[in-house]
């Protein structure tokens, strides 16, 4: 998984959260989870 995939997941997650739907990721490997935590947190902080 790369940073563009993380960005896509963040967009999807944001749309669900707007409807108060909790998002849970299943099946990500450890490296993908780390990348999601690192990059996903940055894109939420910047409002993207």
C-alpha positions as CSV (number, residue, x, y, z in Angstrom):
1,X,0.0,0.0,0.0
2,X,1.3,3.4,-0.9
3,X,0.5,7.0,0.1
4,X,-2.1,7.4,-2.7
5,X,-3.9,4.4,-1.4
6,X,-3.9,5.8,2.1
7,X,-5.3,9.0,0.7
8,X,-8.1,7.1,-1.0
9,X,-8.9,5.3,2.3
10,X,-9.0,8.6,4.2
11,X,-11.4,10.1,1.7
12,X,-13.7,7.1,2.0
13,X,-13.4,7.2,5.8
14,X,-14.3,10.9,5.9
15,X,-17.4,10.3,3.9
16,X,-18.6,7.6,6.3
17,X,-17.7,9.7,9.4
18,X,-19.8,12.5,8.1
19,X,-22.8,10.1,8.4
20,X,-21.6,9.0,11.9
21,X,-20.5,5.6,10.6
22,X,-17.5,4.1,12.3
23,X,-14.8,2.7,10.0
24,X,-12.8,-0.3,10.9
25,X,-10.0,-1.6,8.7
26,X,-9.6,-5.4,8.5
27,X,-6.8,-7.3,6.8
28,X,-4.1,-4.6,6.6
29,X,-0.6,-5.9,7.2
30,X,1.6,-4.3,9.9
31,X,3.4,-2.0,7.4
32,X,0.2,-0.8,5.9
33,X,-1.2,-0.1,9.4
34,X,1.9,1.9,10.2
35,X,1.6,3.9,7.0
36,X,-2.1,4.5,7.6
37,X,-1.4,5.8,11.1
38,X,1.4,8.0,9.8
39,X,0.0,9.5,6.7
40,X,-3.7,9.2,7.6
41,X,-3.1,11.3,10.7
42,X,-1.3,13.9,8.6
43,X,-4.1,14.2,6.0
44,X,-6.8,14.5,8.7
45,X,-4.8,17.2,10.4
46,X,-4.5,19.2,7.1
47,X,-8.2,18.7,6.3
48,X,-7.7,16.5,3.2
